[in-house]
Amino acid sequence: MSTKGKVLLAYSGGLDTSCILAWLIEQGYEVQCYMANIGQIEDFDAAKEKALKIGATAVYIEDIRRDFVNTTILPAIQANCIYEGVYLLGTSLARPVIAAKQMEIAKREGCQFVSHGCTGKGNDQVRFELAFYALDPKIQVIAPWRIPEFYNRFQGRSDLLAYAAEKNIPVQQTAAKPWSTDENLYHISFEAGILEDPNVTPPPNMWKLTVNPEEAPNTPEHIAITFKAGIPVKVENLDDGHVETDPLDLFIYLNTLGRKHGVGRIDIVENRFIGIKSRGCYETPGGTILRACHVDLEGICMDREARRLRDSLGVRLSEILYNGYWFTAEREIIQAAVNESQKYIDGTVKCKLYKGSVTMEGRTSPNSLYDQDLSSMDIAGGFHPLDSEGFIKIQSIRLKAYTDMKNRLSN
């Protein structure tokens, strides 16, 4: 039987992508499915069986958690990436890794098309498709939620459920959540539904990963994180002696501690790349701890002007990540500069986890730029107080000139 071609569909096992799978087959495509294990809670075997029953000719389940940590999470920590000063980019960081594996399989299996279940209003359609085209300029993308024949036919959940019943697609009989979620190793996001009103307080039962900070343990936990070239290489629990050094295990352990102590919850209104404002709630336990400790370590072993320059690059890199431009020349250039800035970011930071907070308690570095004698209020340390008088006079020149100008204009 001839088909329109072979499609590799990014498949989740949920209602939307299950219906997309059946619809693509109905349109005459041979469809294979790809599922990425990126740290979400998922019954992959059940999802695979479901896809095969619907009509997929193959299902590929790929554990890319380690790639996720090494490829995007740790470089983002090195750059202190944060979007609009708040969001730690958990969804954005996952997309390049997911897309890269999808394109690898598509090439291997001879697929002319790739497909996804992203909506036509969100950021993810942009992130995935920019990655697809960057990795293979000749690939063809099928985005059902932007195809009139699809979105006019399926205008709501009831239409999808009716189609699922028609195609004998098993649907888990649970009430729809009043919000949508996206979970991976780095974070979980909550948006849409009742959260579309930015003044609605998230209900306590919404939060999934972290303990309510008010109900977190009354006893704080103390840890030490060691970095080499800005990359975490060791986490030690100073209370019980537990140590992790493998990048993936280290990150999973920090997630465990962050969840336990209610670390990493935020509730924001952000600017999507396509121009729409969006309200999102996020939990990023391990990432919040890592970023806070990395920022602190840089305080002791990074030159002021180098840090200022790197910070500006971090803001730009955060925008690049958020907008889906991972596979670009500008990202490669900025990341090379960030890597250069991290050559001497070695050391250990001690912190306390307590009821939603990450509090620094000390830091040390073999490359420290901190001179205790020079900084001391009690020791001269080679610094002559009279030097400050000339410094202040020079710094005041432009201030005096500005005041004189204003006084002339006001007279």
Disulfide bonds with the S-S distance in Angstrom:
none
